[in-house]
Amino acid sequence: MLITARRVLVGPGTYLDDGAVLVEGDSITAVGPRSQIAERVGSDRTHLAFPEGTVVPGLIDAHVHLVFDGGADPVATLHESSDETLLKDMRRRAEQLLSSGVTTARDLGDRNGLALQLDAEVASGSTPGPRIVSAGTPATPPGGHCHFFGGEVSGEAEARALVRRNIEAGATVIKAMVTGGGLTKSGPQSWQSQFSPEELQALVDEAHRAGLPVAAHAHGTDGINAAVEAGVDTIEHCTWMTSDGFDLRQDVLKQIIDRGIVICPAVSPHWQMLPRFFGEERAAAMFDLVRQMAEAGAKLIAGTDAGVQRAGFDGLVPALSFYAHLGLPNGRILDMATGDAADALGLGGTTGRIAPGFRADLLVVDGDPLEDLGALKAVRAVVAEGRLHEPGKTPGHQ
């Protein structure tokens, strides 16, 4: 398959004008000027031409929950649904992600390994969707945040055992619910820590011993500090909450930056509605915390928490507008949803960039997303692992 376009994004903020990308099987085999690459291609090769379009790496949503429906009460819907029903709904959500340009999604909370099952279907070509980097069952203490997924652990031995079970099931990242969260009404508050230092350290050590990264759900300042001390790889949300407000500790932020820990704020696609729910002052404070982290040099990646209330599976691009609102340049924002996210997920050598040898994960859009991020909504075609997907049409190998 040969894809030609007015612009091909070949590096951070760098376009190749009148470029071409050659795809063979599931990989990119050549990138260069259209005139040169086209000469190498026979007339029998599929040629997709976008004279006014832009080719960018396939997008990465680094925080989703495919078992949730994004409705008013996703937990209740989860409880009411059989695994068979959930998997059927998850297939539809996976296609929504793909149709919006997402070719890799990190699923950070699952029931009974359904996301792993869905990923196997996607890899086989039987179900359209992005590659799913799955955490399997997240770890939480008895009655803790998202305990209904089945990952309740108490003590170091149980924490280690859950990590091993997830690895055996095929998980490629481990999720720890370090603090409470709003979805679990009966559990600890969002700012409250849930694990002892020993339990959290055991979990991280067990994951790292197997070569897997750890993603820490952490809203509270104390929980963020505990996650950093334990050596986690990414911090989800990172809202610096306390019982009476927010407290961004500069010493902890410096450790995050120095240790290369990545932050995924998991911004809602409907972030503009937050002042209505939290109040103008509190929402402004939350927004400013993300700005402070970005300006300090923290590595941020894009995620939406798709599946929780009001967060659908086509919302990554609307969520990216939050970072433009904070004043981040479009090039950096696009990196957060491509190359930087791939690095954070341990996939930096295989996806997130347009270069020979990389997996053929590509998004073609109208317009110039470095000038206007909204161009990412004008999806013309998506290629995931070499499979062409045109929204509304049946995908297939080219």
FINUGU-793082 format. One record per residue (C-alpha): residue number from 1; x, y, z. Coordinates in Angstrom, 3 decimals. Layout:
+-----+----------+----------+----------+
! seq !        u !        v !        w !
+-----+----------+----------+----------+
! NUM !        X !        Y !        Z !
...
+-----+----------+----------+----------+
***
This chain:
+-----+----------+----------+----------+
! seq !        u !        v !        w !
+-----+----------+----------+----------+
!   1 !    0.000 !    0.000 !    0.000 !
!   2 !    1.330 !    3.416 !   -0.997 !
!   3 !    0.021 !    6.516 !    0.779 !
!   4 !    0.876 !    9.925 !   -0.634 !
!   5 !   -0.050 !   13.266 !    0.889 !
!   6 !    0.804 !   16.914 !    0.885 !
!   7 !    2.446 !   16.503 !    4.304 !
!   8 !    3.924 !   13.551 !    6.208 !
!   9 !    4.920 !   14.107 !    9.831 !
!  10 !    8.391 !   12.547 !   10.060 !
!  11 !    9.543 !   13.997 !   13.397 !
!  12 !    8.461 !   16.337 !   16.183 !
!  13 !    7.007 !   19.350 !   14.392 !
!  14 !    8.689 !   18.283 !   11.127 !
!  15 !    6.851 !   17.683 !    7.859 !
!  16 !    8.035 !   16.055 !    4.694 !
!  17 !    6.286 !   17.968 !    1.929 !
!  18 !    4.708 !   16.022 !   -0.944 !
!  19 !    5.647 !   12.838 !    0.824 !
!  20 !    4.917 !    9.138 !    0.586 !
!  21 !    4.707 !    6.206 !    2.981 !
!  22 !    5.093 !    2.668 !    1.684 !
!  23 !    3.470 !   -0.110 !    3.717 !
!  24 !    4.162 !   -3.799 !    3.255 !
!  25 !    2.326 !   -6.240 !    5.498 !
!  26 !    2.120 !   -4.707 !    8.959 !
!  27 !    5.177 !   -2.445 !    8.640 !
!  28 !    6.383 !    0.777 !    7.087 !
!  29 !    9.100 !   -0.049 !    4.595 !
!  30 !    9.885 !    3.372 !    3.107 !
!  31 !    9.237 !    7.060 !    3.739 !
!  32 !   10.349 !    9.813 !    1.419 !
!  33 !    9.457 !   12.247 !   -1.361 !
!  34 !    6.487 !   11.069 !   -3.411 !
!  35 !    8.424 !   11.156 !   -6.669 !
!  36 !   11.090 !    8.786 !   -5.333 !
!  37 !    8.890 !    6.319 !   -3.477 !
!  38 !    6.299 !    6.075 !   -6.253 !
!  39 !    8.991 !    4.871 !   -8.666 !
!  40 !    9.520 !    1.791 !   -6.481 !
!  41 !    5.879 !    0.742 !   -6.526 !
!  42 !    4.258 !   -1.432 !   -9.149 !
!  43 !    0.941 !   -0.536 !  -10.757 !
!  44 !   -0.761 !   -3.350 !   -8.876 !
!  45 !   -0.107 !   -1.694 !   -5.505 !
!  46 !   -2.972 !    0.019 !   -3.675 !
!  47 !   -2.357 !    3.761 !   -3.868 !
!  48 !   -4.143 !    6.152 !   -1.539 !
!  49 !   -3.589 !    9.753 !   -2.607 !
!  50 !   -4.425 !   12.752 !   -0.402 !
!  51 !   -3.182 !   15.838 !   -2.265 !
!  52 !   -4.304 !   18.213 !    0.514 !
!  53 !   -3.997 !   15.783 !    3.415 !
!  54 !   -1.543 !   15.076 !    6.207 !
!  55 !   -0.237 !   11.714 !    7.402 !
!  56 !    0.586 !   11.541 !   11.104 !
!  57 !    1.351 !    8.568 !   13.345 !
!  58 !   -1.710 !    6.760 !   14.605 !
!  59 !   -2.900 !    8.331 !   17.840 !
!  60 !   -2.456 !    6.738 !   21.259 !
!  61 !   -5.051 !    7.058 !   24.012 !
!  62 !   -3.020 !    6.130 !   27.061 !
!  63 !   -5.923 !    5.761 !   29.487 !
!  64 !   -9.174 !    3.992 !   28.629 !
!  65 !  -11.581 !    1.528 !   30.245 !
!  66 !  -13.271 !   -0.459 !   27.513 !
!  67 !  -15.564 !   -2.275 !   29.958 !
!  68 !  -17.254 !    1.014 !   30.897 !
!  69 !  -19.889 !    2.602 !   28.661 !
!  70 !  -19.263 !    6.318 !   29.245 !
!  71 !  -22.827 !    6.739 !   30.526 !
!  72 !  -24.231 !    8.385 !   33.631 !
!  73 !  -23.442 !    5.377 !   35.831 !
!  74 !  -20.855 !    3.132 !   34.150 !
!  75 !  -20.335 !    1.042 !   37.274 !
!  76 !  -24.025 !    0.124 !   37.497 !
!  77 !  -24.046 !   -0.802 !   33.812 !
!  78 !  -20.970 !   -2.949 !   34.358 !
!  79 !  -22.653 !   -4.823 !   37.214 !
!  80 !  -25.772 !   -5.414 !   35.134 !
!  81 !  -23.893 !   -6.762 !   32.098 !
!  82 !  -22.698 !  -10.293 !   31.464 !
!  83 !  -19.197 !  -10.826 !   30.138 !
!  84 !  -20.712 !  -11.776 !   26.788 !
!  85 !  -22.625 !   -8.489 !   26.603 !
!  86 !  -19.614 !   -6.514 !   27.752 !
!  87 !  -17.364 !   -8.032 !   25.115 !
!  88 !  -19.894 !   -7.275 !   22.395 !
!  89 !  -20.072 !   -3.645 !   23.558 !
!  90 !  -16.299 !   -3.445 !   23.862 !
!  91 !  -15.922 !   -4.449 !   20.215 !
!  92 !  -18.064 !   -1.491 !   19.216 !
!  93 !  -16.039 !    0.852 !   21.451 !
!  94 !  -12.794 !   -0.430 !   19.970 !
!  95 !  -14.045 !    0.439 !   16.502 !
!  96 !  -15.007 !    3.911 !   17.739 !
!  97 !  -11.457 !    4.421 !   18.946 !
!  98 !  -10.051 !    3.257 !   15.622 !
!  99 !  -12.420 !    5.423 !   13.595 !
! 100 !  -11.252 !    8.480 !   15.533 !
! 101 !   -7.627 !    7.778 !   14.631 !
! 102 !   -6.522 !    5.835 !   17.719 !
! 103 !   -4.344 !    2.865 !   16.750 !
! 104 !   -3.081 !    2.033 !   20.273 !
! 105 !   -5.013 !    2.243 !   23.534 !
! 106 !   -3.856 !    1.442 !   27.055 !
! 107 !   -6.690 !   -0.178 !   29.007 !
! 108 !   -6.140 !    0.407 !   32.721 !
! 109 !   -8.918 !   -1.566 !   34.355 !
! 110 !  -10.751 !   -4.625 !   33.171 !
! 111 !  -13.011 !   -7.454 !   34.316 !
! 112 !  -12.136 !  -11.100 !   33.756 !
! 113 !   -9.518 !  -10.384 !   31.111 !
! 114 !  -12.014 !   -9.123 !   28.547 !
! 115 !   -9.663 !   -6.441 !   27.208 !
! 116 !   -7.002 !   -9.092 !   26.677 !
! 117 !   -9.518 !  -11.213 !   24.792 !
! 118 !  -10.498 !   -8.222 !   22.684 !
! 119 !   -6.862 !   -7.444 !   21.898 !
! 120 !   -6.397 !  -10.987 !   20.622 !
! 121 !   -9.381 !  -10.512 !   18.308 !
! 122 !   -7.944 !   -7.240 !   17.017 !
! 123 !   -4.530 !   -8.811 !   16.446 !
! 124 !   -6.113 !  -11.647 !   14.456 !
! 125 !   -7.944 !   -9.195 !   12.205 !
! 126 !  -11.406 !  -10.475 !   13.172 !
! 127 !  -12.336 !   -7.296 !   15.063 !
! 128 !  -11.479 !   -3.739 !   13.979 !
! 129 !   -9.775 !   -1.776 !   16.711 !
! 130 !   -6.519 !   -0.432 !   18.076 !
! 131 !   -3.803 !   -2.520 !   19.670 !
! 132 !   -4.743 !   -2.753 !   23.348 !
! 133 !   -2.075 !   -2.511 !   26.012 !
! 134 !   -3.966 !   -4.100 !   28.890 !
! 135 !   -3.405 !   -3.955 !   32.635 !
! 136 !   -5.886 !   -6.736 !   33.284 !
! 137 !   -7.219 !   -6.522 !   36.847 !
! 138 !   -6.073 !   -3.436 !   38.787 !
! 139 !   -4.775 !   -3.860 !   42.328 !
! 140 !   -6.757 !   -2.252 !   45.136 !
! 141 !   -7.225 !   -2.993 !   48.851 !
! 142 !  -10.429 !   -4.663 !   50.157 !
! 143 !  -13.315 !   -2.319 !   49.396 !
! 144 !  -10.939 !    0.070 !   47.628 !
! 145 !  -11.315 !    2.013 !   44.409 !
! 146 !  -12.623 !   -0.230 !   41.603 !
! 147 !  -12.700 !   -3.292 !   43.882 !
! 148 !  -15.535 !   -4.595 !   41.671 !
! 149 !  -12.968 !   -5.569 !   39.018 !
! 150 !  -11.834 !   -8.338 !   41.353 !
! 151 !   -8.336 !   -7.109 !   42.251 !
! 152 !   -8.654 !   -6.759 !   46.023 !
! 153 !   -5.376 !   -7.528 !   47.798 !
! 154 !   -4.211 !   -7.250 !   51.391 !
! 155 !   -0.556 !   -7.505 !   52.279 !
! 156 !    2.603 !   -7.888 !   50.251 !
! 157 !    2.099 !  -11.533 !   49.320 !
! 158 !   -1.349 !  -10.932 !   47.828 !
! 159 !   -0.094 !   -7.885 !   45.940 !
! 160 !    2.683 !   -9.937 !   44.370 !
! 161 !    0.308 !  -12.784 !   43.572 !
! 162 !   -2.097 !  -10.485 !   41.716 !
! 163 !    0.750 !   -9.107 !   39.632 !
! 164 !    1.782 !  -12.644 !   38.700 !
! 165 !   -1.791 !  -13.602 !   37.771 !
! 166 !   -2.093 !  -10.573 !   35.509 !
! 167 !    1.207 !  -11.375 !   33.829 !
! 168 !    0.182 !  -14.989 !   33.283 !
! 169 !   -3.063 !  -13.765 !   31.703 !
! 170 !   -1.122 !  -11.603 !   29.245 !
! 171 !   -1.111 !   -8.144 !   30.830 !
! 172 !    1.687 !   -5.868 !   29.636 !
! 173 !    1.274 !   -3.164 !   32.276 !
! 174 !    0.286 !   -3.351 !   35.946 !
! 175 !   -2.246 !   -0.911 !   37.409 !
! 176 !   -2.247 !    0.082 !   41.077 !
! 177 !   -5.082 !    2.092 !   42.601 !
! 178 !   -2.843 !    4.090 !   44.925 !
! 179 !   -5.632 !    6.427 !   46.043 !
! 180 !   -9.400 !    6.405 !   46.081 !
! 181 !  -11.536 !    7.657 !   43.212 !
! 182 !  -14.916 !    9.123 !   42.435 !
! 183 !  -16.311 !    6.053 !   40.668 !
! 184 !  -16.289 !    4.011 !   43.880 !
! 185 !  -18.774 !    5.751 !   46.125 !
! 186 !  -18.237 !    3.433 !   49.082 !
! 187 !  -14.446 !    3.516 !   48.978 !
! 188 !  -11.787 !    5.964 !   50.151 !
! 189 !  -11.973 !    9.545 !   48.956 !
! 190 !   -9.922 !   10.515 !   45.916 !
! 191 !   -7.211 !   12.170 !   48.001 !
! 192 !   -6.853 !    9.267 !   50.436 !
! 193 !   -4.050 !    6.722 !   50.059 !
! 194 !   -4.966 !    3.041 !   49.926 !
! 195 !   -1.773 !    0.971 !   50.250 !
! 196 !    0.971 !    0.738 !   52.818 !
! 197 !    4.433 !    1.619 !   51.511 !
! 198 !    5.406 !   -2.050 !   51.825 !
! 199 !    2.432 !   -3.276 !   49.783 !
! 200 !    3.017 !   -0.743 !   47.025 !
! 201 !    6.735 !   -1.488 !   46.917 !
! 202 !    6.053 !   -5.221 !   46.657 !
! 203 !    3.687 !   -4.654 !   43.756 !
! 204 !    6.143 !   -2.453 !   41.882 !
! 205 !    9.069 !   -4.790 !   42.528 !
! 206 !    7.122 !   -7.822 !   41.301 !
! 207 !    6.082 !   -6.026 !   38.110 !
! 208 !    9.554 !   -4.688 !   37.420 !
! 209 !   11.102 !   -8.094 !   38.065 !
! 210 !    9.009 !   -9.328 !   35.134 !
! 211 !    9.911 !   -6.311 !   33.013 !
! 212 !    6.458 !   -4.691 !   33.180 !
! 213 !    5.792 !   -1.003 !   33.925 !
! 214 !    3.448 !    0.134 !   36.676 !
! 215 !    0.719 !    2.740 !   36.184 !
! 216 !   -0.418 !    4.369 !   39.435 !
! 217 !   -3.872 !    5.876 !   39.794 !
! 218 !   -3.081 !    8.726 !   42.182 !
! 219 !   -5.137 !   11.822 !   42.899 !
! 220 !   -3.935 !   12.667 !   46.403 !
! 221 !   -0.660 !   14.434 !   47.066 !
! 222 !    0.343 !   11.808 !   49.643 !
! 223 !   -0.475 !    9.016 !   47.189 !
! 224 !    1.524 !   10.709 !   44.420 !
! 225 !    4.500 !   10.919 !   46.763 !
! 226 !    4.099 !    7.252 !   47.720 !
! 227 !    3.925 !    6.230 !   44.058 !
! 228 !    7.109 !    8.148 !   43.288 !
! 229 !    8.910 !    6.611 !   46.254 !
! 230 !    7.867 !    3.128 !   45.132 !
! 231 !    9.264 !    3.739 !   41.637 !
! 232 !    6.167 !    3.583 !   39.447 !
! 233 !    6.502 !    4.367 !   35.751 !
! 234 !    3.421 !    6.503 !   35.079 !
! 235 !    1.102 !    8.469 !   37.315 !
! 236 !   -2.522 !    8.661 !   36.195 !
! 237 !   -4.522 !   11.825 !   36.972 !
! 238 !   -1.875 !   13.353 !   39.293 !
! 239 !   -4.269 !   16.010 !   40.579 !
! 240 !   -2.406 !   16.795 !   43.838 !
! 241 !   -5.593 !   16.653 !   45.934 !
! 242 !   -5.796 !   17.095 !   49.688 !
! 243 !   -8.816 !   16.985 !   51.987 !
! 244 !   -9.284 !   20.736 !   51.613 !
! 245 !   -7.890 !   21.608 !   48.188 !
! 246 !   -4.690 !   21.030 !   46.242 !
! 247 !   -1.015 !   20.908 !   47.160 !
! 248 !    1.519 !   20.520 !   44.374 !
! 249 !    4.745 !   19.632 !   46.174 !
! 250 !    7.645 !   20.988 !   44.180 !
! 251 !   10.098 !   18.505 !   45.718 !
! 252 !    7.937 !   15.579 !   44.578 !
! 253 !    7.454 !   17.094 !   41.119 !
! 254 !   11.229 !   17.432 !   40.817 !
! 255 !   11.606 !   13.722 !   41.629 !
! 256 !    8.979 !   12.883 !   38.997 !
! 257 !   10.952 !   14.816 !   36.399 !
! 258 !   14.386 !   13.572 !   37.499 !
! 259 !   13.268 !    9.932 !   37.541 !
! 260 !   11.544 !   10.160 !   34.166 !
! 261 !    8.139 !    9.243 !   35.549 !
! 262 !    5.449 !   10.088 !   33.003 !
! 263 !    2.170 !   11.796 !   33.895 !
! 264 !   -1.109 !   11.010 !   32.155 !
! 265 !   -3.645 !   13.611 !   33.335 !
! 266 !   -6.462 !   11.611 !   31.670 !
! 267 !   -8.339 !   14.721 !   30.621 !
! 268 !  -12.035 !   14.372 !   29.856 !
! 269 !  -13.125 !   15.095 !   26.270 !
! 270 !  -15.645 !   17.439 !   27.913 !
! 271 !  -13.088 !   19.319 !   29.997 !
! 272 !  -14.809 !   22.608 !   29.196 !
! 273 !  -17.735 !   21.465 !   31.344 !
! 274 !  -15.613 !   21.020 !   34.468 !
! 275 !  -16.199 !   24.548 !   35.813 !
! 276 !  -19.906 !   23.725 !   35.836 !
! 277 !  -19.339 !   20.638 !   37.975 !
! 278 !  -16.497 !   21.772 !   40.236 !
! 279 !  -16.995 !   25.548 !   40.226 !
! 280 !  -14.958 !   28.126 !   38.321 !
! 281 !  -12.307 !   28.588 !   41.016 !
! 282 !  -11.664 !   24.894 !   41.663 !
! 283 !  -11.591 !   24.051 !   37.951 !
! 284 !   -9.161 !   26.895 !   37.279 !
! 285 !   -6.904 !   25.561 !   40.043 !
! 286 !   -7.014 !   22.053 !   38.523 !
! 287 !   -6.156 !   23.419 !   35.092 !
! 288 !   -3.270 !   25.458 !   36.497 !
! 289 !   -1.732 !   22.396 !   38.150 !
! 290 !   -1.378 !   20.716 !   34.759 !
! 291 !    0.101 !   23.904 !   33.342 !
! 292 !    2.634 !   24.046 !   36.176 !
! 293 !    3.690 !   20.440 !   35.591 !
! 294 !    4.074 !   21.035 !   31.858 !
! 295 !    6.069 !   24.231 !   32.343 !
! 296 !    8.339 !   22.531 !   34.895 !
! 297 !    9.312 !   19.981 !   32.263 !
! 298 !    7.286 !   16.960 !   33.325 !
! 299 !    6.673 !   14.462 !   30.548 !
! 300 !    2.927 !   14.420 !   29.834 !
! 301 !    1.027 !   11.968 !   27.659 !
! 302 !   -2.535 !   12.045 !   26.379 !
! 303 !   -5.385 !    9.933 !   27.706 !
! 304 !   -9.106 !   10.419 !   28.164 !
! 305 !  -10.300 !    7.933 !   30.824 !
! 306 !  -12.727 !    6.814 !   28.113 !
! 307 !  -15.591 !    4.837 !   29.585 !
! 308 !  -16.128 !    6.856 !   32.762 !
! 309 !  -18.970 !    9.363 !   32.992 !
! 310 !  -19.308 !   11.571 !   29.914 !
! 311 !  -16.130 !   10.172 !   28.347 !
! 312 !  -16.843 !    8.395 !   25.075 !
! 313 !  -14.440 !    6.506 !   22.863 !
! 314 !  -14.119 !    9.173 !   20.183 !
! 315 !  -12.878 !   11.923 !   22.488 !
! 316 !   -9.088 !   11.991 !   22.271 !
! 317 !   -8.914 !   14.909 !   19.852 !
! 318 !  -11.394 !   17.047 !   21.876 !
! 319 !   -9.342 !   16.235 !   24.982 !
! 320 !   -6.164 !   17.436 !   23.258 !
! 321 !   -7.703 !   20.900 !   22.956 !
! 322 !   -7.319 !   21.191 !   26.744 !
! 323 !   -3.554 !   21.393 !   26.370 !
! 324 !   -3.866 !   24.023 !   23.653 !
! 325 !   -6.040 !   25.971 !   26.111 !
! 326 !   -3.134 !   25.823 !   28.575 !
! 327 !   -0.821 !   27.277 !   25.945 !
! 328 !    1.159 !   24.203 !   24.927 !
! 329 !    2.303 !   24.269 !   21.282 !
! 330 !    0.487 !   21.959 !   18.895 !
! 331 !    3.673 !   20.069 !   18.079 !
! 332 !    4.186 !   19.100 !   21.696 !
! 333 !    0.542 !   18.130 !   22.069 !
! 334 !    0.728 !   15.874 !   19.017 !
! 335 !    3.871 !   14.256 !   20.434 !
! 336 !    1.956 !   13.576 !   23.673 !
! 337 !   -0.550 !   11.514 !   21.679 !
! 338 !    2.028 !    9.743 !   19.466 !
! 339 !    5.761 !    9.324 !   20.068 !
! 340 !    5.886 !   10.345 !   23.724 !
! 341 !    2.945 !    8.103 !   24.557 !
! 342 !    4.549 !    5.194 !   22.688 !
! 343 !    7.733 !    5.657 !   24.715 !
! 344 !    5.770 !    5.699 !   27.974 !
! 345 !    3.950 !    2.496 !   27.037 !
! 346 !    7.185 !    0.717 !   26.178 !
! 347 !    6.368 !    0.774 !   22.468 !
! 348 !    8.683 !    3.563 !   21.367 !
! 349 !   10.650 !    1.258 !   19.100 !
! 350 !    7.628 !   -0.040 !   17.231 !
! 351 !    4.935 !    2.646 !   16.945 !
! 352 !    4.253 !    6.349 !   17.437 !
! 353 !    6.522 !    7.453 !   14.596 !
! 354 !    6.559 !    7.316 !   10.806 !
! 355 !    9.813 !    5.653 !    9.832 !
! 356 !   10.953 !    2.460 !    8.093 !
! 357 !   10.745 !   -0.559 !   10.360 !
! 358 !    7.949 !    0.862 !   12.502 !
! 359 !    4.534 !   -0.703 !   12.677 !
! 360 !    2.194 !    0.736 !   10.047 !
! 361 !    0.007 !    2.737 !   12.432 !
! 362 !   -1.045 !    5.843 !   10.515 !
! 363 !   -3.725 !    8.505 !   10.491 !
! 364 !   -4.584 !   10.558 !    7.419 !
! 365 !   -6.493 !   13.801 !    7.960 !
! 366 !   -7.471 !   16.852 !    5.985 !
! 367 !   -5.634 !   20.041 !    6.867 !
! 368 !   -2.561 !   20.757 !    8.965 !
! 369 !   -2.767 !   19.658 !   12.645 !
! 370 !    0.370 !   21.605 !   13.568 !
! 371 !   -1.537 !   24.740 !   12.615 !
! 372 !   -4.945 !   23.594 !   13.874 !
! 373 !   -5.376 !   20.540 !   16.117 !
! 374 !   -9.001 !   20.424 !   14.985 !
! 375 !   -7.716 !   19.015 !   11.687 !
! 376 !   -7.315 !   15.699 !   13.503 !
! 377 !  -11.114 !   15.394 !   13.519 !
! 378 !  -11.198 !   15.317 !    9.696 !
! 379 !  -10.265 !   11.649 !    9.437 !
! 380 !   -9.803 !   10.344 !    5.904 !
! 381 !   -8.221 !    6.981 !    6.632 !
! 382 !   -6.658 !    5.004 !    9.472 !
! 383 !   -4.074 !    2.271 !    9.078 !
! 384 !   -3.539 !   -0.001 !   12.086 !
! 385 !   -0.863 !   -2.673 !   11.840 !
! 386 !   -1.058 !   -2.408 !    8.059 !
! 387 !   -4.840 !   -2.797 !    7.912 !
! 388 !   -6.708 !    0.006 !    6.206 !
! 389 !   -9.767 !    1.256 !    8.055 !
! 390 !  -12.019 !    3.848 !    6.513 !
! 391 !  -14.766 !    4.833 !    8.984 !
! 392 !  -18.060 !    3.279 !    7.907 !
! 393 !  -16.397 !    0.672 !    5.716 !
! 394 !  -15.205 !   -2.848 !    6.475 !
! 395 !  -11.464 !   -2.937 !    7.161 !
! 396 !   -9.123 !   -5.456 !    5.619 !
! 397 !   -5.502 !   -6.167 !    4.838 !
! 398 !   -4.099 !   -4.277 !    1.879 !
+-----+----------+----------+----------+
***
